[in-house]
Amino acid sequence: MTSFPGRSLVRRVWRRVDDSPLHSLAWRVRLLPRSIRNRVGRPLARLALAIGGPEALPAAAHRGGRSSWGALPERWRVLPRPEPPESTWQQPPDVARAGIVVRSVYDTGNRPPVMDLALLEALNEEYRSKPLVPEPPKYDQPSRENRAQSRLAEVHRAIDLAGKRVLEVGCGAGFEVWYLSHHFGADAWGADVSERVAWKALTDERTHFVCTDLSIDHAFEADSIDRVISFSVLEHVVHPYGMLAELYRIMKPGGLAWISANLHRGPRASHLYRELYFPFPHLLFSDDVIREYRSKHHGKAEGAAWVNRVTWAQYEDYIREIGFTMRSLRFSETPLDEAFYARFDDILGRYPRWDLTKDFFYTILEKPRK
């Protein structure tokens, strides 16, 4: 037997109703005596649970439309209101040069290291025998095919891709899109900001590719996509809020999105673990130093991969504000190398430790049914 939800959940549901077009009617109901509200409200809540199951009210309570900060008042103060202080302020002692530092707990006598090319080279040699990513992904065709099959099998078990209209965001060479149509019978679409050589060979009547920036272009009609998938692409999007909002627009009500993305504060976000073996090179060294190293040792003039700096907390706020319901969430994590952290705590200490351990997030989002 499903129990009736607690008061805190009911309050959250009320706030969602309060923000809806039913606002005026809801307030008339709220002005009724408590006994009448209870007689009417509780049977309606039990009916919602019977129809929608145990998740019906939690989903309503967490449905998007307002971010966590947007739901807060601009000002707040305690009740009863505090008494005003005395109207005349006392005069403190007159102190010359009052801001001069006498001592500090941070005066240890140790100067932070100079984050230059010499230090980067030394760290890389130190970690050469214990690289952050011992077996980086390969990009030959058999490896691409195996990776595509493994990914799609996992996603299919979660959200059912068979026979659906499926869009892959950031499809790259396009093998996942081809498998979607040929193995799962999907009407498969791939979108990427760069057209790839393989697209022409992989295109057929059920396999389609579009070169577009979904965060600013309306390449698909509203409410037209059953499923969205995206594998470690969102971190490279310049306007991630715009991208998520566009996905919400083009997904059908009840549609599902399976999304993974790399987080900038994680140890792997430089995407250079084939060349730089130690964690957090993108947080520790400037792009100029990384570019100098790559030019000297690998003949490449690029710095670290471009990754937006959106944190998981910001992604979560975006998701809530846009209106998605989050169905699942997990992270891939790398334990913090405490000795390494201690050596560079003047830089790494600027970030929450929780963020520094998170490499990727994996989430399933649903566009609520109307």
C-alpha positions as CSV (number, residue, x, y, z in Angstrom):
1,M,0.0,0.0,0.0
2,T,1.4,3.4,-1.0
3,S,1.6,5.8,1.9
4,F,0.4,9.4,1.7
5,P,3.2,11.8,1.0
6,G,4.6,13.9,3.8
7,R,4.0,17.6,4.3
8,S,7.4,18.7,2.8
9,L,6.6,17.0,-0.5
10,V,3.0,18.4,-0.5
11,R,4.5,21.9,0.0
12,R,6.8,21.4,-3.0
13,V,3.9,20.3,-5.1
14,W,1.9,23.3,-4.0
15,R,4.8,25.6,-5.1
16,R,4.7,24.0,-8.6
17,V,0.9,24.6,-8.7
18,D,1.4,28.1,-7.4
19,D,3.7,28.8,-10.5
20,S,1.2,27.3,-13.0
21,P,-1.8,28.9,-14.8
22,L,-4.0,27.4,-12.1
23,H,-2.5,29.9,-9.6
24,S,-5.7,31.9,-9.1
25,L,-7.9,28.9,-8.6
26,A,-5.4,27.3,-6.3
27,W,-5.3,30.3,-4.1
28,R,-9.1,30.2,-3.8
29,V,-8.8,26.6,-2.7
30,R,-6.1,27.5,-0.2
31,L,-8.4,30.1,1.4
32,L,-10.9,27.4,2.3
33,P,-10.9,26.2,5.9
34,R,-8.3,23.5,6.7
35,S,-10.9,20.8,7.3
36,I,-12.4,21.3,3.9
37,R,-9.0,21.4,2.2
38,N,-8.0,18.1,3.9
39,R,-11.3,16.4,2.8
40,V,-10.8,17.5,-0.8
41,G,-7.0,17.5,-1.1
42,R,-6.1,14.1,0.4
43,P,-8.5,12.1,-1.8
44,L,-7.1,13.9,-4.9
45,A,-3.6,13.1,-3.9
46,R,-4.4,9.5,-3.3
47,L,-6.1,9.4,-6.8
48,A,-2.9,10.9,-8.3
49,L,-0.8,8.2,-6.6
50,A,-3.2,5.5,-7.8
51,I,-3.0,6.7,-11.4
52,G,0.6,7.8,-11.7
53,G,2.3,5.5,-9.1
54,P,4.6,6.4,-6.3
55,E,6.6,8.8,-8.5
56,A,3.7,10.9,-9.5
57,L,3.9,13.5,-6.7
58,P,7.7,13.7,-6.5
59,A,7.8,14.3,-10.3
60,A,5.3,17.1,-9.9
61,A,7.3,18.6,-7.0
62,H,10.6,18.6,-9.0
63,R,9.3,19.4,-12.4
64,G,11.3,22.3,-13.9
65,G,10.4,25.8,-14.7
66,R,12.3,27.6,-11.9
67,S,15.9,27.3,-10.9
68,S,16.9,26.8,-7.2
69,W,17.9,30.5,-7.0
70,G,14.9,31.7,-8.9
71,A,12.6,30.2,-6.3
72,L,14.1,32.3,-3.5
73,P,12.8,35.7,-2.4
74,E,15.1,38.7,-3.1
75,R,15.0,39.7,0.6
76,W,14.2,37.9,3.9
77,R,14.3,38.7,7.6
78,V,13.3,37.0,10.8
79,L,10.0,37.4,12.6
80,P,9.4,39.0,14.9
81,R,11.3,41.9,13.4
82,P,14.4,42.8,15.4
83,E,14.4,46.0,17.4
84,P,16.6,48.8,15.8
85,P,20.0,49.4,17.5
86,E,20.8,52.6,19.2
87,S,20.7,55.6,16.9
88,T,24.1,56.8,18.0
89,W,27.1,54.6,16.9
90,Q,30.0,54.4,19.3
91,Q,33.4,55.6,18.1
92,P,36.2,52.8,17.9
93,P,39.8,53.6,18.8
94,D,41.8,55.6,16.2
95,V,44.4,53.2,14.7
96,A,47.0,54.3,12.2
97,R,47.5,52.1,9.1
98,A,45.0,49.6,10.5
99,G,45.1,47.3,7.5
100,I,48.8,46.4,7.8
101,V,49.2,42.6,8.2
102,V,51.0,41.6,11.4
103,R,51.1,37.8,10.7
104,S,49.1,35.2,8.8
105,V,48.6,31.5,9.1
106,Y,49.5,31.2,5.4
107,D,53.0,32.6,6.0
108,T,54.8,29.3,5.9
109,G,58.0,30.5,4.2
110,N,57.3,28.3,1.1
111,R,56.8,30.0,-2.2
112,P,54.4,28.4,-4.7
113,P,56.1,26.7,-7.7
114,V,56.5,28.5,-11.0
115,M,54.1,26.8,-13.4
116,D,56.4,26.9,-16.4
117,L,57.5,24.5,-19.1
118,A,60.3,23.0,-17.0
119,L,57.9,22.0,-14.3
120,L,55.4,20.5,-16.8
121,E,58.2,18.4,-18.3
122,A,59.3,17.2,-14.9
123,L,55.8,16.2,-13.9
124,N,55.2,14.4,-17.1
125,E,58.4,12.3,-16.6
126,E,57.4,11.6,-13.0
127,Y,54.0,10.2,-14.1
128,R,55.1,8.5,-17.3
129,S,55.2,5.1,-15.6
130,K,51.8,5.7,-13.8
131,P,49.7,7.6,-16.3
132,L,46.3,9.0,-15.4
133,V,44.7,7.0,-18.2
134,P,46.6,3.8,-18.8
135,E,44.7,2.8,-21.9
136,P,43.3,5.8,-23.8
137,P,40.5,5.2,-26.4
138,K,41.6,4.2,-29.9
139,Y,40.2,5.7,-33.1
140,D,40.7,3.1,-35.8
141,Q,37.5,1.8,-37.4
142,P,37.3,-1.5,-35.5
143,S,37.7,0.4,-32.2
144,R,35.0,3.0,-33.2
145,E,32.6,0.2,-34.1
146,N,33.2,-1.7,-30.9
147,R,32.7,1.5,-28.8
148,A,29.5,2.3,-30.7
149,Q,28.0,-1.1,-30.1
150,S,28.9,-1.1,-26.4
151,R,27.5,2.4,-25.9
152,L,24.2,1.7,-27.8
153,A,23.6,-1.6,-26.0
154,E,23.9,0.2,-22.6
155,V,21.6,3.0,-23.7
156,H,19.0,0.7,-25.3
157,R,18.7,-1.2,-22.0
158,A,17.9,2.0,-20.3
159,I,15.6,4.0,-22.7
160,D,14.6,1.6,-25.5
161,L,15.9,2.8,-28.9
162,A,14.1,0.3,-31.1
163,G,11.9,1.8,-33.8
164,K,12.2,5.3,-32.4
165,R,13.2,8.6,-34.0
166,V,16.6,9.0,-32.4
167,L,19.0,12.0,-32.6
168,E,22.6,11.7,-31.6
169,V,24.1,15.1,-30.6
170,G,27.8,15.4,-31.6
171,C,27.7,12.2,-33.7
172,G,31.3,12.5,-35.0
173,A,32.1,9.9,-37.7
174,G,28.5,8.6,-37.4
175,F,28.9,4.9,-36.6
176,E,26.4,5.0,-33.7
177,V,23.9,6.7,-36.0
178,W,24.3,3.9,-38.6
179,Y,23.9,1.2,-36.0
180,L,20.8,2.9,-34.7
181,S,19.1,2.5,-38.1
182,H,20.5,-0.9,-39.1
183,H,20.5,-2.7,-35.7
184,F,17.7,-1.1,-33.8
185,G,15.4,-0.2,-36.7
186,A,15.4,3.5,-35.7
187,D,14.8,6.6,-37.8
188,A,18.3,7.7,-37.0
189,W,19.7,11.3,-37.2
190,G,23.2,12.6,-36.3
191,A,24.0,16.2,-35.8
192,D,27.5,17.7,-35.5
193,V,29.1,21.1,-36.0
194,S,31.7,19.4,-38.4
195,E,30.8,17.2,-41.3
196,R,32.9,14.0,-41.4
197,V,34.2,11.9,-44.3
198,A,32.2,8.9,-43.3
199,W,28.8,10.5,-43.5
200,K,28.4,10.1,-47.2
201,A,29.1,6.4,-47.1
202,L,26.9,5.8,-44.0
203,T,23.8,7.8,-45.3
204,D,20.7,6.0,-46.5
205,E,16.9,6.2,-46.3
206,R,16.9,5.7,-42.5
207,T,20.4,7.2,-41.6
208,H,20.6,11.0,-41.8
209,F,23.3,13.5,-40.9
210,V,23.0,17.3,-40.4
211,C,25.9,19.7,-40.0
212,T,24.5,22.3,-37.6
213,D,24.9,23.9,-34.2
214,L,21.8,22.9,-32.4
215,S,22.4,25.4,-29.6
216,I,21.6,28.3,-32.0
217,D,19.9,26.6,-35.1
218,H,16.4,25.2,-35.3
219,A,17.3,22.2,-37.5
220,F,14.4,20.0,-36.2
221,E,10.7,20.6,-35.7
222,A,9.3,21.0,-32.2
223,D,8.1,17.8,-30.5
224,S,9.6,15.6,-33.2
225,I,12.3,13.4,-31.5
226,D,11.6,10.3,-29.4
227,R,15.1,9.8,-28.1
228,V,18.3,11.9,-27.8
229,I,21.7,10.4,-27.1
230,S,25.0,12.3,-26.6
231,F,28.3,10.8,-25.6
232,S,30.9,13.2,-24.0
233,V,30.0,16.1,-26.3
234,L,28.2,18.7,-24.1
235,E,31.4,19.9,-22.6
236,H,32.6,21.1,-26.0
237,V,29.4,23.2,-26.6
238,V,29.8,26.9,-26.3
239,H,26.2,27.5,-25.2
240,P,25.2,24.5,-23.2
241,Y,22.1,26.1,-21.8
242,G,20.9,26.8,-25.3
243,M,21.7,23.3,-26.4
244,L,19.7,21.7,-23.5
245,A,16.8,24.2,-24.2
246,E,16.8,23.2,-27.9
247,L,16.7,19.5,-27.0
248,Y,13.7,20.1,-24.8
249,R,12.0,22.0,-27.6
250,I,12.5,19.2,-30.2
251,M,11.8,16.2,-28.0
252,K,8.3,14.8,-27.9
253,P,6.4,14.9,-24.6
254,G,7.5,11.8,-22.8
255,G,10.7,11.7,-24.8
256,L,14.0,10.7,-23.2
257,A,17.6,11.9,-23.5
258,W,20.6,9.9,-22.4
259,I,23.5,12.3,-22.0
260,S,27.1,12.0,-20.7
261,A,29.6,14.8,-20.5
262,N,33.1,15.6,-19.1
263,L,33.3,18.1,-16.3
264,H,36.0,20.8,-16.5
265,R,37.2,20.5,-13.0
266,G,37.8,16.8,-13.3
267,P,41.4,15.4,-13.7
268,R,40.9,14.4,-17.4
269,A,39.2,17.4,-18.9
270,S,42.3,18.5,-20.8
271,H,41.7,15.5,-23.2
272,L,45.5,15.3,-23.5
273,Y,46.1,12.2,-21.4
274,R,47.9,10.5,-24.4
275,E,50.6,13.2,-24.1
276,L,50.3,14.5,-20.5
277,Y,50.2,11.8,-17.9
278,F,49.5,13.7,-14.7
279,P,46.1,14.9,-13.5
280,F,44.7,18.4,-13.9
281,P,47.2,19.9,-16.4
282,H,44.5,22.3,-17.7
283,L,43.9,23.6,-14.2
284,L,47.6,23.9,-13.3
285,F,49.2,25.3,-16.4
286,S,48.2,28.0,-18.8
287,D,47.3,27.2,-22.4
288,D,50.5,29.0,-23.5
289,V,52.7,26.6,-21.5
290,I,50.8,23.5,-22.7
291,R,51.0,24.8,-26.3
292,E,54.8,25.3,-25.8
293,Y,55.2,21.8,-24.5
294,R,53.1,20.2,-27.4
295,S,55.0,22.2,-30.0
296,K,58.3,21.1,-28.6
297,H,57.5,17.4,-28.0
298,H,54.7,16.6,-30.5
299,G,54.9,19.2,-33.2
300,K,51.4,20.5,-32.4
301,A,50.6,24.1,-31.8
302,E,47.3,23.6,-29.8
303,G,46.7,23.9,-26.1
304,A,44.3,21.8,-24.0
305,A,41.0,20.8,-25.6
306,W,38.3,23.5,-25.4
307,V,36.0,22.5,-22.6
308,N,33.3,24.8,-21.2
309,R,33.6,25.5,-17.4
310,V,30.1,24.6,-16.5
311,T,30.0,22.7,-13.1
312,W,27.6,19.9,-12.3
313,A,25.7,22.3,-10.0
314,Q,25.1,24.7,-12.9
315,Y,24.1,21.8,-15.2
316,E,21.6,20.7,-12.6
317,D,20.1,24.2,-12.4
318,Y,19.9,24.4,-16.2
319,I,18.1,21.1,-16.3
320,R,15.6,22.1,-13.6
321,E,15.0,25.6,-15.1
322,I,14.4,24.3,-18.6
323,G,11.8,21.9,-17.4
324,F,13.3,18.4,-17.7
325,T,12.6,15.6,-15.2
326,M,15.9,13.9,-14.2
327,R,15.3,10.1,-14.1
328,S,18.8,9.0,-13.2
329,L,22.3,10.3,-12.4
330,R,25.7,8.9,-11.8
331,F,29.3,10.0,-12.0
332,S,32.6,8.4,-13.1
333,E,35.2,9.4,-10.5
334,T,38.9,9.4,-10.0
335,P,40.0,9.4,-6.4
336,L,42.0,12.5,-5.5
337,D,45.8,11.9,-5.4
338,E,46.3,13.5,-2.0
339,A,50.1,13.9,-2.3
340,F,49.7,15.6,-5.7
341,Y,46.9,17.8,-4.3
342,A,49.1,18.8,-1.4
343,R,51.9,19.9,-3.7
344,F,49.6,22.2,-5.7
345,D,47.0,23.1,-3.1
346,D,47.5,26.8,-3.8
347,I,45.8,26.2,-7.2
348,L,43.7,23.1,-6.7
349,G,42.5,24.3,-3.3
350,R,40.5,27.0,-5.2
351,Y,38.1,24.3,-6.3
352,P,35.7,22.1,-4.2
353,R,37.3,18.7,-3.6
354,W,34.0,17.1,-4.7
355,D,34.3,18.6,-8.1
356,L,38.0,17.6,-8.5
357,T,37.1,13.9,-8.3
358,K,34.3,13.9,-10.9
359,D,35.3,13.1,-14.5
360,F,32.0,12.5,-16.3
361,F,28.3,12.6,-15.5
362,Y,25.7,10.3,-17.0
363,T,22.0,11.3,-16.8
364,I,18.7,10.4,-18.3
365,L,16.3,13.3,-18.8
366,E,12.6,13.2,-19.6
367,K,10.5,15.9,-21.2
368,P,7.3,15.7,-19.1
369,R,4.1,14.8,-20.9
370,K,1.6,17.6,-21.4
